[in-house]
Amino acid sequence: MISIDRDRDRDRKRNELFSLSLSQISVCYCALLVVLLLSPSLHAQTPFYQGKTIRIVVGTQSGVLYDQWARIIAAHIGKHIPGNPDFIVQNMPGAGHMIAANYLYTVAKPDGLTLIGSIIPSLYFNQLVGRKEVQYDWAKFTWIGSPVRGEYQIYMRTDAPYKTLEDIRKAVEPPKCGATGTGTSEYHLPKIFEETLGLKFRLVTGYQSGSEIDLAVERGELQCRAFTIEAFFGREPYHTWRQKGFVRNLIQTGHKRDPRLPDVPTIYELMDEYKTPEGSRRLAMVVLAGGALGRPMIGPPAIPPDRVKILREAFAKTMADPQFLADVKKRKYELDPASGEELEAIAKEVVGQPPQVIERLKKLLGE
């Protein structure tokens, strides 16, 4: 009888202990569940860009194609960024986009809230030749994407006394071409035409924008300007100029002729014709490589990788956005997008030139 009571007492205590353990486990589980539910990491994170404003800097005056591309992208890209941030566009013209580039590299915070909307792709020349004004490392910018990739052309007033390329080669008084700065296509293209084809140009720098150069051409102060084929077919005054026969195109830079310029020779055709030496051909390839960068959108170095990913993905989605595409079509713009990854690879390649190429580039640019 005593043995039975002992067994019952032992079973009762075991059951009490088991019940207590279950109770403790239940309390601990509930407490853990409350902690987990209240943990911020399990709640939907507030997107970084929510309630913020992204500032788009443009290195030109308003109205030119670099500015217009920046504004059309700014009008559409926000809805593809989590948090749907606002956008403002700030013009910062001067020195052929170098003021804006220096600002982005040395002043703007690397937080993904300040970008350059589109920048002239040949600014790496200034870095390669070691100009003291340069405060940036071209390869270290954050490359977001470009809406276009394009080749270049040079136009001449039709009433200028230079009817053929031979006239320019033999000119006692060379035609005057305008440029905003020495790091621009307006400057380096005539220089590479001199180097590879023996053409003569007098370059006049210091204009604040391409529009100012065009006005100087209309006034007769200048005869020529070099810039992208895309811009030449993309806006006024060139539509009117073409209709009136005010200018004619001399040379284009592609490996094949643009369908819109079927009668204009390429620099490669002309280098074959003029038997350009191999060293000059290689220099031309380096100089013209910037065309693959198009009109890139960039940010300062060291933007956090997650924000770079957000910006690049938003740019890519914008390039396929039906409303954006309709806006581009309405403006009669070209569209040939390049990804940030592509641009980054090109930027690193063009600044990694051997000393002999850099020396020839310095000579070409008058350094």
VOGU-3710 file (C-alpha; in Angstrom, 3 decimals, decimal comma):
1> misidrdrdr> 0,000/0,000/0,000  2,860/2,326/0,908  4,552/1,442/-2,383  1,431/2,336/-4,348  1,147/5,699/-2,574  4,792/6,445/-3,317  4,271/5,670/-6,998  1,231/7,904/-7,117  3,108/10,718/-5,396  6,033/10,383/-7,841
11> drkrnelfsl> 3,680/10,451/-10,855  1,895/13,489/-9,477  5,172/15,398/-9,065  6,325/14,349/-12,535  3,057/15,617/-14,020  3,391/18,893/-12,109  6,939/19,353/-13,396  5,842/18,532/-16,944  2,946/20,997/-16,709  5,297/23,651/-15,358
21> slsqisvcyc> 7,728/23,050/-18,223  4,973/23,399/-20,799  3,793/26,568/-19,113  7,295/28,015/-19,135  7,771/27,080/-22,767  4,432/28,683/-23,636  5,370/31,897/-21,810  8,782/32,010/-23,494  7,265/31,344/-26,930  4,692/34,105/-26,462
31> allvvlllsp> 7,366/36,521/-25,304  9,564/35,629/-28,286  6,618/36,049/-30,638  5,882/39,512/-29,233  9,538/40,543/-29,635  9,651/39,289/-33,195  6,411/40,989/-34,145  7,597/44,277/-32,693  11,044/44,001/-34,283  11,582/46,715/-36,966
41> slhaqtpfyq> 13,515/44,262/-39,129  10,364/42,248/-39,741  8,247/45,222/-40,642  8,311/46,535/-44,175  11,272/48,896/-44,250  10,558/52,481/-45,216  12,221/52,973/-48,610  15,307/55,188/-48,372  14,018/57,540/-51,078  10,562/58,014/-49,564
51> gktirivvgt> 9,948/61,667/-48,743  13,280/62,713/-50,264  14,247/64,851/-53,250  16,865/63,904/-55,827  18,741/66,834/-57,342  19,751/66,533/-60,996  22,652/68,797/-61,953  23,121/69,781/-65,602  26,437/71,198/-66,824  24,819/73,431/-69,444
61> qsgvlydqwa> 22,316/76,243/-69,655  18,662/75,271/-69,904  17,201/74,377/-73,275  20,109/72,509/-74,858  19,823/68,781/-75,480  21,847/67,742/-72,411  19,424/69,755/-70,294  16,366/68,429/-72,112  17,444/64,802/-71,670  18,004/65,377/-67,955
71> riiaahigkh> 14,545/66,893/-67,559  12,670/64,230/-69,496  14,356/61,477/-67,474  13,686/63,331/-64,213  10,004/63,577/-65,175  9,626/59,787/-65,456  12,247/57,963/-63,377  10,812/58,773/-59,936  7,908/56,339/-60,201  10,372/53,496/-60,742
81> ipgnpdfivq> 12,272/54,258/-57,511  10,840/52,736/-54,301  9,525/55,644/-52,249  8,721/57,742/-55,331  11,061/60,680/-54,565  10,677/64,171/-55,990  13,171/65,579/-58,521  14,584/69,037/-59,108  16,899/70,069/-61,957  19,692/72,588/-61,366
91> nmpgaghmia> 21,735/74,082/-64,194  25,439/74,539/-63,446  27,014/75,625/-66,745  30,628/76,482/-67,442  33,998/75,164/-68,638  32,456/72,573/-70,930  30,681/70,694/-68,086  33,818/70,638/-65,896  32,328/72,850/-63,186  29,444/70,412/-62,748
101> anylytvakp> 31,767/67,387/-62,839  34,087/68,870/-60,211  31,107/69,754/-58,028  29,692/66,253/-58,222  33,038/64,661/-57,376  34,223/66,947/-54,577  31,148/68,577/-53,019  28,052/66,409/-53,554  27,409/63,825/-50,848  27,593/60,185/-51,977
111> dgltligsii> 24,088/59,477/-50,704  22,344/58,932/-54,043  20,476/62,233/-53,788  22,641/64,268/-56,190  23,289/63,172/-59,781  24,352/64,735/-63,048  21,506/64,306/-65,496  23,643/64,012/-68,602  27,247/65,029/-69,079  29,542/65,455/-72,041
121> pslyfnqlvg> 31,324/62,111/-72,475  34,742/63,443/-73,478  35,644/65,008/-70,117  38,123/62,206/-69,552  40,476/64,019/-71,974  41,064/66,692/-69,355  42,030/64,048/-66,830  44,298/62,138/-69,215  46,338/65,203/-70,117  46,573/66,297/-66,482
131> rkevqydwak> 44,800/69,636/-66,568  45,042/71,335/-63,188  41,342/72,274/-63,192  40,326/68,610/-63,032  39,241/67,484/-59,570  37,619/64,189/-60,565  38,617/60,654/-61,468  36,453/59,715/-64,444  36,516/55,991/-63,686  35,316/56,478/-60,089
141> ftwigspvrg> 32,039/58,212/-60,855  28,918/56,121/-60,269  27,540/55,308/-63,717  23,739/55,053/-63,848  22,976/54,787/-67,586  22,669/56,719/-70,836  19,583/57,110/-73,045  21,664/57,233/-76,236  24,946/56,215/-77,790  25,979/58,222/-80,791
151> eyqiymrtda> 28,488/59,386/-83,326  29,471/62,904/-84,292  29,462/65,248/-87,270  30,821/68,674/-88,120  28,730/71,237/-89,970  29,853/74,254/-92,021  27,900/77,275/-93,232  27,138/76,724/-96,904  28,124/80,276/-97,751  31,590/79,857/-96,207
161> pyktledirk> 34,461/79,922/-98,747  35,312/76,276/-98,048  33,454/74,113/-100,546  35,536/70,954/-100,251  37,788/69,293/-97,693  40,723/70,247/-99,895  39,761/73,895/-99,458  40,052/73,418/-95,705  43,355/71,542/-96,020  44,861/74,371/-98,071
171> aveppkcgat> 43,212/77,294/-96,292  45,391/80,321/-95,563  42,705/81,561/-93,178  41,179/78,433/-91,544  37,452/78,277/-90,807  36,492/79,268/-87,274  34,724/76,625/-85,182  33,216/77,322/-81,749  33,570/75,320/-78,523  32,458/75,676/-74,912
181> gtgtseyhlp> 35,709/74,211/-73,605  38,754/72,127/-74,465  37,254/68,918/-73,096  34,279/68,949/-75,459  33,563/67,306/-78,802  33,337/70,779/-80,300  37,034/71,180/-79,537  38,597/67,762/-79,888  36,858/66,690/-83,102  38,343/69,482/-85,238
191> kifeetlglk> 41,671/68,663/-83,585  41,455/64,985/-84,516  40,459/65,966/-88,061  43,632/68,065/-88,191  45,720/65,176/-86,849  44,319/62,466/-89,098  43,260/64,311/-92,260  45,395/67,449/-92,346  42,402/69,793/-92,114  42,907/73,261/-90,660
201> frlvtgyqsg> 40,571/74,909/-88,159  40,746/77,925/-85,887  39,027/77,058/-82,606  37,260/79,763/-80,586  36,480/78,664/-77,018  34,648/80,173/-74,053  31,020/79,954/-75,161  28,630/79,066/-72,345  26,582/76,597/-74,369  26,109/75,005/-77,759
211> seidlaverg> 23,185/77,355/-78,329  25,533/80,328/-78,001  27,836/78,757/-80,592  24,921/78,283/-82,998  23,921/81,935/-82,552  27,498/82,950/-83,332  27,302/80,849/-86,494  24,063/82,576/-87,472  25,687/85,971/-86,903  28,629/85,003/-89,075
221> elqcraftie> 31,196/85,084/-86,261  31,857/81,380/-86,779  31,532/79,008/-89,711  31,446/75,561/-88,085  30,713/73,412/-85,058  31,251/69,720/-84,237  28,794/67,766/-82,039  26,537/64,718/-82,106  24,500/63,537/-85,068  21,681/62,905/-82,589
231> affgrepyht> 21,518/66,579/-81,606  21,804/67,773/-85,203  18,661/65,822/-86,094  16,977/66,271/-82,722  15,971/69,915/-82,374  15,955/73,467/-83,616  17,593/75,415/-85,105  18,875/72,467/-87,121  15,487/71,436/-88,542  15,108/74,906/-90,022
241> wrqkgfvrnl> 18,752/75,080/-91,056  18,468/71,828/-93,005  15,275/72,974/-94,723  16,904/76,260/-95,766  20,247/74,707/-96,677  21,988/77,014/-94,211  24,678/74,450/-93,310  26,155/71,287/-94,753  27,816/68,361/-93,002  31,469/67,706/-93,745
251> iqtghkrdpr> 32,452/64,525/-91,881  30,861/61,943/-89,592  32,700/59,720/-87,108  30,975/56,329/-87,371  32,488/53,249/-88,939  29,565/53,338/-91,351  27,508/56,222/-92,675  24,442/57,251/-90,737  21,306/56,757/-92,913  20,449/60,425/-92,396
261> lpdvptiyel> 23,842/61,482/-93,741  24,252/59,110/-96,703  26,454/61,514/-98,687  28,768/62,503/-95,831  32,039/60,535/-95,631  33,179/58,914/-92,392  36,508/59,721/-90,812  37,545/56,104/-91,421  36,843/56,393/-95,142  38,859/59,595/-95,262
271> mdeyktpegs> 41,752/58,129/-93,255  41,961/55,377/-95,865  41,850/57,960/-98,644  44,516/60,168/-97,079  46,624/57,187/-95,920  46,640/58,279/-92,301  49,557/56,757/-90,305  48,772/53,991/-87,825  49,707/56,071/-84,772  47,195/58,749/-85,708
281> rrlamvvlag> 44,537/56,119/-86,339  45,040/54,712/-82,844  44,771/58,181/-81,362  41,521/58,708/-83,263  40,107/55,508/-81,791  40,848/56,720/-78,244  39,402/60,171/-78,907  36,229/58,840/-80,518  35,596/56,166/-77,867  33,632/58,671/-75,800
291> galgrpmigp> 30,767/58,432/-78,276  29,855/55,068/-76,762  29,121/56,847/-73,464  26,387/58,935/-75,078  24,785/61,369/-72,611  25,433/59,553/-69,338  23,708/60,062/-66,016  26,307/59,787/-63,238  26,632/60,142/-59,492  29,519/60,851/-57,122
301> paippdrvki> 31,840/58,017/-56,098  30,997/55,682/-53,213  27,210/55,760/-53,357  26,072/52,731/-51,291  25,719/49,660/-53,543  22,050/49,116/-52,693  21,206/52,639/-53,854  23,295/52,240/-57,000  21,281/49,118/-57,757  18,008/51,004/-57,191
311> lreafaktma> 19,059/53,873/-59,468  20,325/51,618/-62,254  17,204/49,468/-62,183  14,984/52,560/-62,176  16,893/53,982/-65,152  16,484/50,733/-67,094  12,747/50,625/-66,315  12,390/54,251/-67,397  13,940/53,458/-70,777  11,094/50,963/-71,348
321> dpqfladvkk> 8,319/53,043/-69,764  5,500/53,588/-72,307  4,898/57,170/-71,133  8,602/57,962/-71,377  8,783/56,386/-74,838  5,786/58,424/-75,968  7,446/61,586/-74,696  10,683/60,717/-76,520  8,780/60,006/-79,726  6,869/63,279/-79,446
331> rkyeldpasg> 10,158/65,177/-79,189  11,637/63,158/-82,059  14,601/62,090/-79,952  16,685/59,030/-80,644  16,804/56,269/-78,047  19,632/53,738/-77,803  20,128/53,090/-74,063  23,295/51,865/-72,372  23,372/50,382/-68,878  25,414/51,695/-65,983
341> eeleaiakev> 27,531/48,565/-66,017  28,419/49,119/-69,692  29,319/52,750/-69,102  31,443/51,916/-66,079  33,510/49,450/-68,115  34,057/51,997/-70,906  34,998/54,746/-68,436  37,646/52,560/-66,829  39,020/51,550/-70,218  39,372/55,055/-71,675
351> vgqppqvier> 41,335/56,441/-68,715  43,720/53,491/-68,684  45,823/54,647/-71,636  49,577/54,028/-71,998  51,973/56,989/-71,721  52,632/57,208/-75,475  48,935/57,680/-76,235  48,613/60,291/-73,493  51,581/62,206/-74,902  50,006/62,256/-78,355
361> lkkllge> 46,700/63,364/-76,843  48,475/66,213/-75,051  50,016/67,319/-78,320  46,663/67,059/-80,064  44,984/69,255/-77,473  47,833/71,745/-77,336  49,076/70,869/-73,864
//
